[in-house]
Amino acid sequence: MADAPTTTSQQSADAARTGLSAAALQRGVLDNLLCLRGRYPAIASPHDWYMALAYSVRDRLLARWATSVQTYAGSDVRVACYLSAEFLIGPQLGNNLVNLGIEANAREALRALGVDLDMLLELEEEPGLGNGGLGRLAACYLDSLATLEIPAVGYGIRYEFGIFDQQIRDGWQVETTDKWLQKGHPWEIVRPEVAYYVGFGGSTHDETDARGHLCVRWIPTRQVKGVACDTPMPGYHVNTCNTLRLWKSEAVESFDLQDFNAGDYYEAVNEKVISETLSKVLYPNDEPEIGKRLRLAQQYFFVSCSLQDMLRLLEIRGEPVGHFAQLFNVQLNDTHPSIAVAELMRLLVDDRQVPWDEAWDITRRALAYTNHTLLPEALETWGLPLMRNLLPRLLEIIYEINRRFLDEVRQRYPGDDARIARMSLIDERGDKLVRMAHLATVGSHAINGVAELHSGLLKQTVLRDFAELWPERFHNVTNGVTPRRFMLLCNPALARLLDETIGAGWVTDLARLRKLEAYADDAAFQQHWRSVKQANKAVLAEHIRGVTGIGVDTAALFDVQVKRIHEYKRQHLNALLIVTLYRRLLRDPQLALTPRCFVFGGKAAPGYATAKLIIRLINGIAEVVNNDPVVNGRLKVVFYPDFNVKNAHFIYPAADLSEQISTAGKEASGTGNMKFMMNGALTIGTLDGANVEIREEVGDENFFLFGLSADEVERVKRAGYRPADYVKDDAELSEVLQLIADGHFSRGDREMFRPLIDNLTHADPFLVLADYAAYVARQDDVSAAWQDTRRWTRMSILNTARSGKFSSDRAIGEYCDKIWKIRPMRITLDQ
């Protein structure tokens, strides 16, 4: 990769650090290659070139970031503070090039240097800052906040190691350490001067302050320091660049010289090791006991640092503490940050001597809570012994909040002891627990669900009593995803076709996609549409072969289910379909079967045995089906390992059919369903989460609906669901289950899948067998539709055309209007 000379006129055209032209970018890359990497072109590795380009792009972001921060600081502006335990931001280089509008210039600059941009994009490590949909939603919202020019800060944890990298060995998931930081992370700026202390353990003492007022002093046994690590978050083609501020834990004193001099080398560094554990690793979902203490400590750590940071910014601006809620709206992304209710009260009442009633008013006006689940195991609770041991002062504050709140409930509902017990922040049954969803609800001025169905069920089930008490506080904001990453960046061929057909305005106004409806029956446009999809399928097929060694036919229907592996998401229902089709081929090898390539992806929590067994079943089916000559390539099954944002870039655009088959009433919203829809995939799904609204938008004729509704699910369960009856009454289902039980997909091992079969036939908590027959029948309709190419293409076009509602820009607009009351602020760069 040789250096290419530049002319004097090019060198003087614009600044190497801020200029957006190809010449300026070329100079910037060469400067950073030398000054930050210590390399010259002849000896630079591909990673050196990646880092040099990343730093050059970051340079251009920082001018916008500094101006944004300065503008906010000098204005009477309210800031949205988004608190989330996860931010699955994905690779940043390509996204930032797109948002700055300089991808073409960067490609030209690198070409002149003999470097391929696509190779550098492929090298980038994905930041291990999230587990799945919750963290990806937070990242989409940061993109939309900046694009809509909304003053905002994202707050979370800077995990040193992500959840895990997933490998598949002998069909089983194997977890390996996600060392995403090992080669450096050029996008963040560590700010050791922005640091806060967070206490744990210890005891509390009643004291009298200088004014003679009774107060409480918390004396922790241990403190850690949270250091800010900032990542710029630019908007699309605007100057706004907001901040993602993640906290890294450090020891208050990282090295004890006295212990070292006394010969105790271990103790000299022990405090550093213990303190840094807080931001060491991202714990996965679905492990209710393992790591509970660490997860509570992590949540309190980042919440306390974030709230202290807001209060510091308030003081820097010279504003009184009473103005906190006027300057900050703090959005709690699920229950993980819900300890903020008690912590903000502590910071106000204990540290700043604000009277309780005034502090409570500030807290309620500042905080808002998004609920993301109806699953009981995902509604966090913490045992009182753990809370008392780790956060004694916070527990006292929670008790006081609860006492005052229950007095309010008693006044509204005198004598209703059952209601009091249901609404209490403390679950008094058995091992007493603090209910964090209740705490977040009581301490927030607004509570929202994330899809119309979910928000309705939220008010009817887990938060029913609160919705009856404060109906005005409950809202719905259906989730959305950013079209910048999930269309413009990951599907450039489709983006070009859209630009040529309806103009480029769709990127920031997704409702404009409706103009595509006029072309849905146009034969020439349909041909272009199919050619884009076919090219995307070829890219995915190449990746599949490279990673798994499996060759797939791009003419087949690509049937895709990628998401976290969980029983309620029902990947095993999909697996039963594949076995059904395979069994039909065994019975009639000449069967006219629509060729399909089934693609799965997703991680199972390390401690979730059933989910890991589902992965093994899928891979066992793949091993048999892909190699059986009777199948003759008509069915292919692929489990694509380590599904993440980076892999999603080539999976979503290639999908023909999107599997959204969760048990109705269990999925809060889903966002993968939206990404598939935007990229022209048709959906087969239940009336669950945002599927309901997707079907409303696209029309029933363009959506393959099957299965029980949420109400029907509850009726079946109340009537006494007996899954074995479904097996007895359905010969095909019985034979499919028997084929699995007999060891056909486990190399003759009859015990391997016994727990899964037993679970389905005796318990089946997510009604897989109840929906099986309807699912298989609807898949026959899918096959019939696929045979009619013009019809399928029309349906695909209409799915994209009618996906506008599911932009995260719309969702953020609703948060701003309904909940935050925040308006855009234009950022202007000095010329």
FINU-819390 format. One record per residue (C-alpha): x, y, z; residue in three letters. Coordinates in steps of 0.1 Angstrom, whole numbers, padded with zeros to 4 digits, always signed. Each point is the difference from the previous one (the first is absolute). Example, Ala and Ser with C-alpha at 12.3 -4.5 7.8 and 13.67 -1.06 7.14 Angstrom:
% FINU-819390
+0123-0045+0078ALA +0014+0034-0007SER 
//
This chain:
% FINU-819390
+0000+0000+0000MET +0020+0029-0013ALA -0003+0037+0009ASP -0015+0021-0029ALA +0013+0036-0003PRO -0023+0030+0004THR +0004+0034-0017THR +0006+0032+0018THR -0034+0013-0010SER -0016-0031+0015GLN +0019+0004+0032GLN -0012+0036+0004SER -0036-0008-0009ALA -0013-0007+0035ASP +0012-0012+0035ALA +0013-0035+0004ALA -0019-0004+0033ARG -0034+0015-0010THR -0002+0000-0038GLY -0024-0024-0016LEU +0015-0002-0035SER +0018-0030-0012ALA +0033+0019+0000ALA -0005+0012+0036ALA -0009-0035+0011LEU +0031-0014-0017GLN +0022+0024+0018ARG -0018-0007+0033GLY +0006-0037-0004VAL +0037+0004-0007LEU +0004+0024+0029ASP -0017-0024+0024ASN +0018-0030-0014LEU +0033+0017+0009LEU -0009+0021+0031CYS -0023-0024+0018LEU +0011-0034-0014ARG +0037+0006-0005GLY -0001-0015-0035ARG +0007+0010-0035TYR -0019-0015-0030PRO +0025-0026-0011ALA +0000-0018+0034ILE -0036+0007+0011ALA -0022-0030+0008SER -0037+0000-0010PRO -0008+0006+0036HIS +0022+0031+0000ASP -0019+0013-0030TRP -0033-0007+0017TYR +0011+0019+0032MET +0014+0029-0021ALA -0033+0003-0019LEU -0021-0003+0032ALA +0020+0027+0017TYR -0004+0022-0031SER -0038-0004+0001VAL -0001+0006+0037ARG +0019+0032-0005ASP -0029+0012-0022ARG -0025-0011+0026LEU +0018+0019+0028LEU -0005+0034-0015ALA -0037-0007-0001ARG +0000-0015+0034TRP +0018+0029+0017ALA -0024+0025-0017THR -0030-0020+0011SER +0011-0002+0036VAL +0009+0037+0000GLN -0034+0010-0015THR -0019-0021+0026TYR +0020+0015+0029ALA -0007+0035-0011GLY -0037-0005-0007SER -0032-0004+0021ASP -0004-0035-0013VAL -0015-0032+0015ARG +0022-0031-0006VAL -0013-0036-0005ALA +0022-0023+0022CYS -0005-0036-0012TYR +0011-0024+0028LEU +0005-0036-0013SER +0020-0029+0012ALA +0008-0008-0036GLU +0008+0019-0032PHE +0006-0024-0029LEU +0013+0027-0023ILE +0016-0023-0026GLY +0030+0008-0021PRO +0005+0038-0002GLN +0022+0007-0030LEU -0026-0007-0028GLY -0028+0016+0020ASN +0020+0032+0006ASN +0011+0002-0036LEU -0037-0002-0010VAL -0012+0026+0025ASN +0028+0024-0010LEU -0008-0006-0036GLY +0036-0008-0009ILE +0000-0037-0009GLU +0007+0007-0036ALA +0028+0025+0008ASN +0016-0024+0025ALA -0001-0028-0026ARG +0017+0023-0025GLU +0026+0011+0025ALA +0009-0035+0009LEU +0001-0012-0036ARG +0026+0026-0007ALA +0020-0015+0029LEU -0004-0035-0013GLY -0024-0010+0027VAL -0035-0016-0003ASP -0027+0015+0023LEU -0020-0032+0001ASP +0030-0019+0014MET +0003+0026+0028LEU -0037-0002+0008LEU +0003-0038+0003GLU +0028+0004+0025LEU -0019+0020+0025GLU -0009-0017+0033GLU -0036+0004+0012GLU -0001+0017+0034PRO -0012-0025+0026GLY -0023+0024+0018LEU -0034-0019-0003GLY -0018-0033+0001ASN -0027+0004-0026GLY -0031+0020-0009GLY +0000+0022+0031LEU +0035+0013-0007GLY -0006+0003-0038ARG -0031+0020+0006LEU +0020+0024+0022ALA +0025+0004-0028ALA -0027+0007-0026CYS -0014+0026+0023TYR +0034+0018+0004LEU +0002+0001-0038ASP -0035+0015-0003SER +0005+0025+0028LEU +0031+0015-0018ALA -0017-0002-0034THR -0030+0019+0013LEU +0023+0025+0018GLU -0012-0008+0035ILE +0024+0008+0028PRO +0008-0034+0016ALA +0025-0021+0019VAL +0000-0038+0002GLY +0013-0014+0033TYR +0011-0036+0006GLY +0029-0023+0008ILE +0032-0003-0019ARG +0003-0038+0002TYR +0036-0012-0005GLU -0013-0034-0013PHE -0033-0004-0018GLY -0025-0028+0007ILE +0020-0027-0019PHE +0010-0010-0035ASP -0020-0030-0011GLN +0016-0030-0017GLN -0017-0032-0011ILE +0019-0031+0008ARG -0015-0034-0008ASP -0034+0017-0002GLY +0002+0016+0035TRP +0004+0036+0009GLN +0034+0008+0015VAL +0006+0033+0017GLU +0034+0018-0004THR +0011+0033+0014THR -0010+0030-0020ASP +0033+0020-0001LYS -0013+0029-0020TRP +0024+0025+0015LEU +0032-0020-0005GLN +0011+0020-0031LYS -0013+0034+0013GLY -0032+0019-0005HIS +0007+0032-0020PRO -0035+0015+0004TRP +0001+0006+0038GLU +0016+0028+0020ILE +0009-0009+0036VAL -0005+0029+0023ARG +0018-0008+0034PRO -0009+0035+0012GLU -0037-0009-0002VAL -0003-0025+0028ALA -0023-0007+0029TYR +0001-0022+0031TYR -0026-0026+0007VAL -0004-0018+0033GLY -0010-0035+0010PHE -0008-0017+0033GLY +0007+0015+0033GLY -0026+0016+0023SER -0021+0031+0005THR -0002+0024+0029HIS -0024+0027+0011ASP +0017+0033+0004GLU -0009+0037+0004THR +0013+0024-0026ASP +0014+0035+0004ALA -0036+0014-0001ARG -0012-0023+0027GLY -0019-0023-0023HIS -0001-0037+0004LEU +0018-0018-0029CYS +0014-0034-0009VAL +0037-0007-0007ARG +0009-0031-0020TRP +0035-0013+0008ILE +0008-0026-0027PRO +0026-0027+0006THR +0012+0003-0036ARG +0001+0026-0028GLN +0008-0003-0036VAL +0006+0028-0025LYS -0019+0003-0032GLY +0020+0016-0029VAL -0018+0014-0031ALA +0007-0015-0034CYS -0017+0021-0027ASP -0009-0011-0035THR -0014+0026-0025PRO -0034-0008-0015MET -0006+0020-0032PRO -0032+0006-0017GLY -0006-0006-0037TYR +0010+0030-0022HIS -0004+0025+0030VAL +0026+0016+0022ASN -0014-0014+0032THR +0023-0025+0017CYS -0012-0012+0033ASN +0019-0021+0027THR -0001-0036+0011LEU +0016+0002+0034ARG +0009-0034+0014LEU +0015-0006+0034TRP +0032-0020+0007LYS +0005-0011+0036SER +0034+0005+0016GLU +0013-0003+0035ALA +0001+0032+0021VAL +0036-0009+0009GLU +0012-0026-0026SER +0033-0008+0018PHE +0006-0002+0037ASP +0037+0008+0005LEU -0001-0009+0037GLN -0013-0036-0007ASP +0026-0003-0027PHE +0029+0011+0022ASN -0013-0024+0027ALA +0004-0028-0025GLY -0037-0006-0007ASP +0001+0003-0037TYR -0034-0015-0006TYR -0018+0024+0024GLU +0019+0030-0016ALA -0020-0004-0032VAL -0031-0019+0013ASN -0021+0031+0003GLU +0007+0009-0036LYS -0011-0035-0011VAL -0032+0001+0020ILE -0010+0035-0011SER +0006-0006-0037GLU -0022-0031+0001THR -0031+0023-0002LEU +0006+0010-0036SER +0019-0032-0009LYS -0027-0021-0017VAL -0036+0003-0013LEU -0022-0026+0017TYR -0025-0017-0022PRO -0037-0002+0005ASN -0018-0031+0013ASP +0023-0008+0029GLU -0021+0010+0030PRO +0024-0011+0027GLU +0036+0000-0014ILE +0016+0034+0003GLY -0030+0017+0017LYS +0023+0019+0024ARG +0022+0012-0028LEU -0030+0010-0022ARG -0015+0021+0028LEU +0034+0016+0007ALA +0004+0007-0038GLN -0034+0016-0002GLN +0005+0022+0030TYR +0035+0010-0011PHE -0009+0014-0034PHE -0032+0016+0013VAL +0017+0018+0028SER +0028+0012-0022CYS -0025+0012-0026SER -0022+0019+0025LEU +0031+0015+0016GLN +0011+0011-0034ASP -0033+0018-0007MET +0002+0017+0034LEU +0035+0012-0008ARG -0011+0014-0034LEU -0028+0018+0018LEU +0025+0016+0024GLU +0023+0009-0029ILE -0029+0019-0016ARG -0006+0018+0033GLY -0035-0014+0003GLU -0016-0008+0033PRO -0007-0036+0008VAL -0037+0007-0002GLY +0003+0004-0038HIS +0013-0036-0005PHE -0033-0012-0016ALA -0002+0031-0022GLN +0034-0008-0015LEU +0001-0038-0001PHE -0025-0027-0009ASN +0014-0033+0011VAL -0014-0030-0019GLN +0004-0033+0017LEU +0004-0027-0027ASN -0017-0029+0017ASP +0005-0009+0037THR +0038-0001-0001HIS +0004+0037+0009PRO -0031+0001+0023SER +0022+0004+0031ILE +0003+0036-0013ALA -0032+0008+0019VAL +0016-0006+0033ALA +0034+0013-0009GLU -0012+0033-0013LEU -0019+0004+0033MET +0032-0008+0019ARG +0020+0025-0019LEU -0026+0026+0006LEU -0010-0007+0035VAL +0032-0012+0016ASP +0027+0018-0021ASP -0018+0033-0007ARG -0024+0002+0029GLN -0031+0005-0022VAL -0032-0006+0020PRO -0016-0034-0007TRP -0031+0013-0017ASP +0019+0024-0022GLU +0025-0028-0009ALA -0029-0024-0008TRP -0016+0026-0023ASP +0033+0005-0018ILE +0006-0037-0003THR -0035-0008-0014ARG +0001+0029-0025ARG +0035-0010-0013ALA -0004-0038-0003LEU -0020-0020-0026ALA -0001-0038-0003TYR -0002-0023-0031THR -0012-0035+0007ASN +0013-0026-0025HIS -0014-0033+0013THR -0030-0018+0015LEU +0021-0030+0009LEU +0001-0004+0038PRO +0036-0012+0000GLU +0011+0032-0019ALA -0018+0023+0025LEU +0030+0005+0023GLU -0003-0005+0037THR +0028+0001+0026TRP +0000-0019+0033GLY -0001+0021+0031LEU +0032-0016+0015PRO +0019+0008-0032LEU -0013+0036-0002MET +0006+0006+0037ARG +0036-0013-0002ASN +0009+0018-0032LEU -0021+0032+0001LEU -0012+0005+0035PRO -0008+0037-0004ARG -0019-0006-0033LEU -0021-0027+0017LEU -0010+0025+0028GLU -0010+0025-0026ILE -0021-0026-0019ILE -0018-0009+0033TYR -0008+0037+0005GLU -0012+0004-0036ILE -0022-0031+0005ASN -0014+0012+0033ARG -0011+0033-0015ARG -0013-0016-0032PHE -0021-0026+0018LEU -0015+0027+0022ASP -0012+0016-0033GLU -0014-0033-0012VAL -0019-0006+0032ARG -0016+0034-0003GLN -0012-0008-0035ARG -0010-0036+0008TYR -0008-0003+0037PRO -0001-0035+0014GLY +0014-0016-0032ASP +0028-0020+0016ASP +0004-0022-0030ALA +0007+0030-0022ARG +0025+0013+0025ILE +0019-0032-0001ALA +0000-0001-0038ARG +0012+0036-0003MET +0026+0000+0027SER +0036+0006-0011LEU +0009-0029+0023ILE -0013-0035-0007ASP -0007-0013+0035GLU -0006-0036-0011ARG +0026-0026+0008GLY +0035+0015-0005ASP -0007+0037+0000LYS +0009+0018-0032LEU +0002+0035-0013VAL -0021+0004-0031ARG +0020+0022-0024MET -0027+0004-0026ALA -0023+0014+0028HIS +0027+0023+0012LEU +0005+0014-0035ALA -0037+0004-0005THR -0006+0018+0033VAL +0030+0023-0006GLY -0007+0010-0036SER -0023+0026-0015HIS -0005-0022-0031ALA -0001-0037-0006ILE -0001-0014-0035ASN -0001-0034-0018GLY +0017-0006-0033VAL -0029-0012-0023ALA -0037+0005+0001GLU -0007-0036+0010LEU +0027+0001+0027HIS -0011+0033+0014SER -0036-0012+0002GLY +0011-0033+0017LEU +0022+0020+0024LEU -0030+0019+0012LYS -0021-0032+0003GLN +0026-0022+0017THR +0033+0008+0018VAL -0007+0037+0006LEU -0038+0000+0000ARG -0004+0014+0035ASP +0023+0029-0008PHE -0018+0007-0033ALA -0032+0002+0019GLU +0015+0024+0025LEU +0018+0023-0025TRP -0015-0007-0035PRO +0014+0033-0013GLU +0036-0012+0006ARG -0002-0030-0024PHE +0009+0004-0037HIS +0009-0021-0030ASN +0031+0007-0021VAL +0004-0028-0025THR +0037-0008-0006ASN +0018+0009-0032GLY +0033-0006-0017VAL +0023+0024-0018THR -0002-0002-0038PRO +0035+0014-0003ARG +0017-0032+0013ARG -0026-0025-0010PHE -0007+0012-0035MET +0024+0026-0012LEU +0031-0016+0015LEU -0008-0038-0002CYS -0019+0000-0033ASN +0017+0026-0022PRO -0014-0016-0032ALA -0036+0004+0013LEU +0008+0035+0011ALA +0012+0010-0035ARG -0032-0015-0015LEU -0021+0020+0024LEU +0019+0032-0007ASP -0004-0004-0037GLU -0037-0008+0003THR -0014+0023+0028ILE +0029+0023+0008GLY +0024+0000+0029ALA -0023+0016+0026GLY -0012-0034+0013TRP +0032-0003+0021VAL -0013+0026+0026THR -0037-0003-0008ASP -0008-0037-0004LEU -0037+0008-0006ALA +0011+0009-0036ARG +0005-0037-0007LEU -0038+0000-0006ARG +0009+0013-0035LYS +0012-0034-0008LEU -0035-0013-0001GLU -0004+0015-0034ALA +0027-0023-0013TYR -0011-0032+0016ALA -0015-0014-0032ASP +0025+0015-0024ASP +0018-0029-0017ALA +0032+0019-0006ALA +0002+0012+0036PHE -0008-0035+0012GLN +0029-0013-0020GLN +0024+0026+0016HIS -0014-0009+0034TRP +0006-0037-0005ARG +0035+0006-0013SER +0009+0020+0032VAL -0014-0028+0022LYS +0019-0027-0020GLN +0033+0019+0003ALA -0006+0002+0038ASN -0007-0037+0002LYS +0032-0007-0019ALA +0020+0020+0026VAL -0016-0019+0029LEU +0006-0033-0018ALA +0037+0009-0003GLU +0002+0008+0037HIS -0019-0033+0009ILE +0025-0020-0020ARG +0029+0018+0015GLY -0011-0004+0036VAL -0018-0033+0000THR +0011-0018-0032GLY -0036-0005-0010ILE -0009+0008-0036GLY -0034+0015-0006VAL -0021+0006-0031ASP -0008+0037-0004THR -0031-0009-0020ALA -0015-0016+0030ALA -0023+0019+0024LEU +0022+0014+0028PHE -0020-0006+0032ASP +0017+0018+0028VAL -0003+0001+0038GLN +0027+0019+0018VAL -0005+0012+0036LYS +0009-0010+0035ARG -0006-0037+0006ILE -0029-0003+0024HIS -0029-0024+0004GLU -0026+0028-0004TYR +0015+0010-0033LYS -0006-0036-0010ARG +0029-0009-0023GLN -0009-0036+0008HIS -0034+0005-0017LEU +0020+0010-0031ASN +0021-0031+0005ALA -0031-0022+0001LEU -0011+0014-0033LEU +0033-0010-0016ILE -0003-0035+0013VAL -0036-0001-0013THR +0012+0010-0035LEU +0029-0025+0002TYR -0023-0028+0011ARG -0023+0008-0030ARG +0029-0004-0023LEU +0010-0033+0016LEU -0036-0013-0007ARG -0001+0014-0035ASP +0034+0008-0015PRO -0017+0013-0032GLN -0020+0026+0021LEU -0002+0034-0017ALA +0015+0019+0029LEU +0008+0037-0002THR +0038+0002+0005PRO +0009+0018+0032ARG +0031+0011+0019CYS -0007+0004+0037PHE +0024+0023+0017VAL +0001+0003+0038PHE +0022+0022+0021GLY +0000+0011+0036GLY +0017-0006+0034LYS -0013-0020+0030ALA +0009+0012+0034ALA +0028-0022+0014PRO -0022-0013+0028GLY -0032-0005-0020TYR +0002-0038-0007ALA -0032-0003-0020THR +0010+0028-0024ALA +0034-0016-0005LYS -0017-0033-0007LEU -0022+0017-0027ILE +0032+0012-0017ILE +0013-0036+0001ARG -0033-0012-0015LEU +0003+0024-0029ILE +0035-0010-0007ASN -0009-0037+0003GLY -0028+0005-0026ILE +0024+0019-0022ALA +0026-0029+0001GLU -0026-0025-0011VAL -0021+0021-0025VAL +0029+0016-0018ASN +0016-0033-0007ASN -0029-0023-0008ASP -0001-0008-0038PRO -0038-0003+0002VAL -0002+0037+0008VAL +0022+0008-0030ASN +0006+0036+0010GLY -0037+0009+0002ARG +0005+0008+0037LEU +0030+0015+0016LYS +0004+0009+0037VAL +0026+0025+0012VAL +0008+0012+0035PHE +0021+0031-0005TYR +0022+0004+0031PRO +0006+0032+0020ASP -0030+0020-0012PHE +0007+0037+0006ASN -0005+0034-0017VAL +0029-0006-0023LYS -0014-0033-0013ASN -0035+0015-0001ALA +0012+0023-0027HIS +0000-0028-0026PHE -0027-0022+0015ILE -0030+0025+0001TYR +0003+0011-0037PRO +0002-0036-0012ALA -0031-0014+0018ALA -0031-0009-0020ASP -0021-0011+0030LEU +0003+0014+0036SER -0009-0024+0028GLU -0018+0019+0028GLN -0017-0029+0017ILE +0001+0007+0038SER -0028-0010+0022THR -0026+0028-0002ALA +0002+0023+0030GLY +0036-0008+0008LYS +0021+0022-0024GLU -0003+0036+0011ALA +0008+0014-0034SER +0029-0014-0020GLY +0021+0020-0023THR +0015-0027-0023GLY -0035-0003-0015ASN +0003+0037-0010MET +0034-0004-0015LYS -0011-0029-0021PHE -0031+0019-0012MET +0020+0030-0010MET +0022-0022-0022ASN -0029-0016-0018GLY -0004-0033+0019ALA -0035-0013+0006LEU -0010-0010+0035THR -0015-0032+0013ILE -0010+0007+0036GLY -0024+0000+0029THR -0020+0030+0012LEU +0028+0008+0025ASP +0019+0032+0007GLY +0004+0024-0029ALA -0011-0028-0024ASN -0035+0013+0006VAL +0009+0035-0013GLU +0021-0014-0028ILE -0030-0020-0013ARG -0022+0031+0004GLU +0024+0020-0021GLU +0008-0025-0027VAL -0035-0015-0003GLY -0011-0035+0009ASP +0005-0012-0036GLU +0037+0008+0003ASN +0006-0017+0034PHE -0002-0037+0008PHE -0019-0001+0033LEU -0004-0032+0020PHE -0006-0011+0036GLY -0018+0009+0031LEU -0005+0036+0010SER +0011+0013+0035ALA -0036-0004+0013ASP -0003-0035-0014GLU +0034-0010+0015VAL -0014+0010+0034GLU -0032-0018-0005ARG +0018-0032-0010VAL +0022+0002+0031LYS -0030+0007+0023ARG -0018-0030-0014ALA +0029-0023+0009GLY +0023-0003-0030TYR +0009-0036-0007ARG +0027-0001-0028PRO -0002-0038-0001ALA -0035+0003-0015ASP +0014+0018-0030TYR +0025-0027-0006VAL -0027-0027+0003LYS -0023+0018-0025ASP +0027+0009-0026ASP +0017-0030-0016ALA +0025+0021-0018GLU +0010+0019+0031LEU +0003-0034+0019SER +0023-0014-0027GLU +0021+0031-0001VAL +0006-0001+0038LEU +0007-0037-0002GLN +0026+0005-0027LEU +0019+0024+0024ILE -0005-0022+0030ALA +0013-0030-0019ASP +0034+0017-0004GLY -0003+0006-0037HIS +0016+0035+0004PHE +0023-0010+0029SER +0020-0028-0016ARG -0021-0026+0016GLY +0001+0015+0035ASP -0035-0003+0013ARG +0008+0019+0032GLU +0014+0033-0015MET -0033+0016-0008PHE -0022-0018+0026ARG -0001+0031+0022PRO -0013+0021-0029LEU -0026-0026-0011ILE -0012-0006+0036ASP -0003+0038+0005ASN -0021+0003-0031LEU -0023-0030+0006THR -0005+0005+0038HIS +0002+0038+0006ALA +0005+0020-0032ASP -0001+0034+0018PRO +0000+0019-0032PHE -0026-0020-0019LEU +0022-0012-0028VAL -0021-0031-0006LEU -0033+0020+0001ALA +0012+0022-0029ASP +0018-0027-0019TYR -0027-0010-0024ALA -0010+0036-0009ALA +0037+0008-0005TYR +0006-0029-0024VAL -0031+0008-0020ALA +0009+0037-0003ARG +0035-0011-0012GLN -0017-0019-0028ASP -0016+0034-0009ASP +0035+0015+0000VAL +0012-0026-0024SER -0029+0006-0023ALA +0005+0038+0000ALA +0038-0005-0008TRP -0009-0020-0032GLN -0017+0032-0013ASP +0030+0022-0006THR -0019+0031-0009ARG -0023-0003+0030ARG +0028-0006+0024TRP +0020+0030-0014THR -0030+0022+0003ARG -0005-0010+0036MET +0037+0006+0007SER -0002+0035-0015ILE -0030+0008+0021LEU +0017-0011+0032ASN +0027+0025-0006THR -0024+0027-0012ALA -0021-0003+0032ARG +0028-0002+0025SER +0002+0037+0007GLY -0017-0001+0033LYS +0029-0021+0014PHE +0027+0025-0003SER +0017+0009+0033SER -0004+0037-0011ASP -0038-0004+0005ARG +0005-0016+0034ALA +0024+0027+0012ILE -0024+0026-0013GLY -0027-0015+0022GLU +0022-0002+0031TYR +0008+0037-0006CYS -0036+0010-0003ASP -0017-0023+0025LYS +0025-0005+0027ILE +0031+0022-0001TRP -0014+0033-0013LYS +0033+0006-0018ILE +0004+0020-0032ARG +0028-0002-0026PRO +0030+0024+0001MET +0018+0008-0032ARG +0038-0003+0002ILE +0020+0024-0023THR +0037-0005-0006LEU +0023+0030-0003ASP +0011+0003-0036GLN 
//
